[in-house]
Amino acid sequence: MRRELACTARTASAGETARFGAALGARIRSGVCVSLVGPLGAGKTALVAGVCRGLGVDDAVVSPTFILLESFTGRLPVVHVDLYRLEHERELEEIGVFDQLGGDAVVLAEWGDRSPFLHGVAEIEIRIEPGPGDERTFAVFAVPALVELFQGLAW
């Protein structure tokens, strides 16, 4: 799927990363798949927790590394998957992740690039580059129909 750069941001702490995520989540209006890409410790889970807050999720959000999937209820249904330990894409099919695509759910995939299929169909890709200390740089790419949602995001 073709995606274009929609916005970039730099944060200086995990709290700022979560606030940036909340700003992104607040702009999401319908079910989409979001692929998060970055090295270990880049802040993917902090960003996902913020996106969930922006989507109205009140529950604590932690990385579902060992269970692969966690579901939440907000103003839209949220499916949070962590693909770090993914061995084969059929695991995602077996737990129903692919069934959530194209519906009302926001699928947030940490290590999304570990699933070529999921990463390929994601309407939004967020690339995270760690900097010194707790600094992080984010590049948000979106399909052309969604680019406007994130343009002008003041950060």
C-alpha positions in Angstrom: 0.0 0.0 0.0 1.4 3.4 -0.9 1.9 5.7 2.0 3.1 9.3 2.1 4.8 11.3 4.9 2.0 12.9 6.9 4.0 14.4 9.8 7.1 14.1 12.0 7.7 14.7 15.6 10.5 14.6 18.2 9.8 13.8 21.9 12.2 14.1 24.8 10.5 11.7 27.3 8.2 8.7 27.5 5.5 11.1 28.8 5.9 13.3 25.7 5.8 10.1 23.5 2.5 9.1 25.1 1.1 12.6 24.6 2.1 12.6 20.9 0.4 9.2 20.6 -2.8 10.6 22.2 -2.8 13.4 19.7 -2.5 10.9 16.9 -5.2 8.6 18.4 -7.6 11.6 18.8 -7.4 12.2 15.0 -8.3 8.6 14.0 -11.9 8.5 13.1 -12.4 4.9 11.7 -10.9 1.5 11.7 -7.4 1.4 10.4 -4.3 -0.7 10.7 -1.2 1.0 12.2 2.2 -0.6 11.8 4.8 0.6 14.3 8.4 0.0 13.3 11.5 0.7 15.4 14.3 -1.1 17.3 13.9 -2.7 20.7 13.3 0.1 23.4 12.3 2.7 20.8 9.1 3.6 22.6 6.5 1.6 20.6 4.5 0.6 23.6 4.5 4.2 25.1 3.3 5.5 21.8 0.6 2.8 21.6 -0.6 3.6 25.1 -0.9 7.2 24.0 -2.8 6.3 20.8 -5.2 4.2 23.0 -5.8 7.2 25.3 -6.6 9.3 22.2 -9.1 6.6 21.2 -10.8 6.8 24.6 -9.3 3.6 26.1 -9.2 3.9 29.9 -7.5 0.6 30.6 -3.7 0.2 31.3 -1.9 -0.6 28.1 1.2 -2.8 28.2 2.9 -4.7 25.5 1.2 -8.1 24.8 4.6 -9.7 23.9 3.8 -13.1 25.4 0.1 -13.3 24.5 0.4 -11.5 21.1 -2.9 -9.7 21.3 -4.9 -7.5 23.7 -8.3 -5.9 22.9 -9.7 -2.7 24.3 -12.9 -0.7 24.1 -12.7 3.0 23.4 -14.7 5.2 21.0 -13.5 2.6 18.5 -12.5 -1.0 19.2 -8.7 -1.4 19.6 -6.7 -4.5 18.9 -3.1 -4.2 20.1 -0.7 -6.8 18.8 3.0 -7.3 19.5 4.8 -9.2 16.8 8.2 -9.4 18.4 7.9 -13.1 19.1 6.0 -13.9 16.0 7.3 -17.0 14.3 4.9 -17.3 11.4 2.1 -15.1 10.0 -0.4 -17.9 10.4 -0.3 -17.2 14.1 -2.0 -13.8 13.4 -4.6 -15.6 11.3 -5.2 -18.2 14.0 -5.9 -15.5 16.7 -8.1 -13.5 14.4 -6.0 -10.4 13.7 -6.6 -10.6 10.0 -10.4 -10.7 10.6 -10.2 -7.3 12.3 -8.7 -5.6 9.2 -11.1 -3.4 7.1 -13.7 -3.2 9.9 -14.3 -0.8 12.8 -11.2 -1.8 14.8 -8.0 0.1 15.1 -5.3 -2.5 14.8 -2.0 -1.3 16.4 0.8 -3.6 15.5 4.1 -3.2 17.4 6.9 -4.7 15.2 4.5 -4.5 12.4 7.1 -5.1 9.8 7.6 -8.7 11.1 4.4 -9.5 9.3 4.8 -8.7 5.6 1.1 -9.0 5.0 0.0 -6.8 8.0 2.6 -4.2 7.3 1.7 -4.2 3.6 -2.0 -3.5 4.2 -1.4 -1.0 7.1 -3.0 2.4 6.2 -0.6 4.1 8.7 3.1 3.3 9.4 4.9 5.0 12.2 8.7 4.8 12.1 10.5 5.4 15.4 14.2 6.4 15.7 15.6 6.6 19.2 18.0 9.4 19.9 20.2 10.2 22.9 18.6 9.5 26.3 14.8 9.4 26.0 14.6 11.4 22.8 12.6 9.9 19.9 11.9 10.9 16.4 8.7 9.8 14.7 7.8 9.8 11.1 4.1 9.1 10.4 3.2 7.8 6.9 -0.4 7.4 5.8 -2.3 6.4 2.7 -3.2 9.5 0.7 -6.8 9.5 2.0 -5.6 9.8 5.6 -2.6 12.2 5.2 -4.8 15.2 5.9 -5.7 13.8 9.3 -2.1 14.2 10.6 -0.9 17.2 8.6 -0.6 20.2 10.8 -0.3 18.2 14.0 1.5 20.7 16.2 4.3 19.0 18.1 
